[in-house]
Amino acid sequence: MSNDIAQPDNAYWLVAGAIFFLLVLSGFFSGSETALTAASRGKLRTQADKGSRGAQRALDITEDNERLIGSVLLGNNLVNILAAALATSLFTQIFGESGVALATLVMTVLVLVFAEVLPKTYAITNAESAAAKVSAPIRIVVLVFAPMVSAVRWLVRLILRLFGVQTDPDSHILAVREEIAGAISLGHSEGIVEKEDRDRILGALDLSERTVEEIMLHRSGIEMIDADLEPDAILEQCLQSNHTRLPVYKDDPDNIIGVVHAKDLLRSMHKHMVNGGTFAAAFESFEIRSVAMEPYFVPETTTLDDQMREFLRRRTHFALVVDEYGVLQGLITLEDILEEIVGEITDEHDPALEQAVERGADGHVIVEGAMTIRDLNRETDWNLPDEHANTVAGLVIHEAQMIPQAGQVFSFHGFRFTVEAREDNRLTRLKIRPLS
C-alpha cells in the first residue's frame, strides 16, 4: 500500500467547491428552521401590517409547521449526506484508506460549527428579521418538496398507527394561551417578569376558563332592600350602605323585583320634595318600584370572559347569579371581574379591610375561610388546587369529607390546615403551614 498523498487536480477543487456550497446550503436550512420556528408570530404580524412582504410570507409558511419543518429537514439532510459522501470520496482519493476517518473528523467539525451552531445562533438572535429574509427561498423549497413531505408524513402516521399512536394532523403542539402563560411563568421564575405583572396577565388569560360562580358574592353576604319598608327606612339603609346598587325583594329574599341605584333613589326623593314643597313630601308618594331597575339574572356557569363582554354590551355593572333551578345564588359586578386581573380595588367608601393574609414567623399564614383559593395562591405563590372548591374553607371540607370542629388539624396537598374558628357550619378562620 502506498503512503504517498495524491496531488490535487482541477477535479479535486471542483469537488471541494461543491462541498463548500453544500455546507452553505446546510447552514441556510439550519438557520431558516430556527428563525421560522423561533420568530414571534405577533411581531411578524406587526411587521406585516406595516407592509413587510417577508414577514407576511413567513406567517404564511409557518401556518403548517409540520410541512415547513419536514421540507427544511429533508433539504438539510440531503445536502449534509451529499457533502459527507463527496468529502469521503475526495479525502479517500487524496489520503487513501485513512481519508475516511479524516473526512469524518473534518466534516463533523465543519457541519457542527458552520452549518449548525453559527447559523442557528444568528437566527435566534435575529429571529424575526432572519425569518423575513429566508421566507422567499424557503417557500420555494416547501413547494418543491411538498409531494415528498406528504408521502413521508403519511408513512410516519402509518407506522405510528401500527404502534397504537393516533395523531391529529390539525392539532397544535401548544395553544397560544398556554404558550403565553408558559412564557410569563418562566419569565417570573427567572426574575424578568414581576409577580404583579404575571398575576395580571395570567388573570386576564384565565377569564375564559373561570365561571361567575367562582368569584360571586354568595347570597348570604348580599345586602338587600325590603320593598315593604317605609321610604325613610329605605333612604337610611341606602345612605348607610357601602354599595351604590342594592337588590330589592318582595316578601321573600329569593323574590328579587328590581335593583335600586342610590343616585336614582336620591333624584326621585329630591323631585318629590321639590314638587311637594316640603321634606316630608319626599316620602309621602314615593314608591321604590318606580326607581328600581329591572333585575339582570345570569347563570352561575357563565364564564367571566363572556360575562364581562355582556356587561359592556348592556352598559351595566351588576348582575344576580342563579343556579339551574333559577334560585338566587349570589351577585357579581364588573368590578369583581376586573379584580381578578388587577387585584383588590378599594375606594374611599369601602370599609377598612384587614390584611387578607396574616403571616407568622414560622412560615404559616392565617386566612378567613371565605378567602378564595385563587387569591391565596396569588398572595403566597402556592399552588393549592381549586378544581373541587372555590374557597379555602371549601377545600378543607372537601378533603376532610366533613365539617371540622375548631382545633382539628388536617394535612393534604403538602400543607397542614388548622381550623382556628367555626361559626355554625362555616369555617371562618384557618391556619395554613407548608409541610416542607
Disulfide bonds with the S-S distance in Angstrom:
none
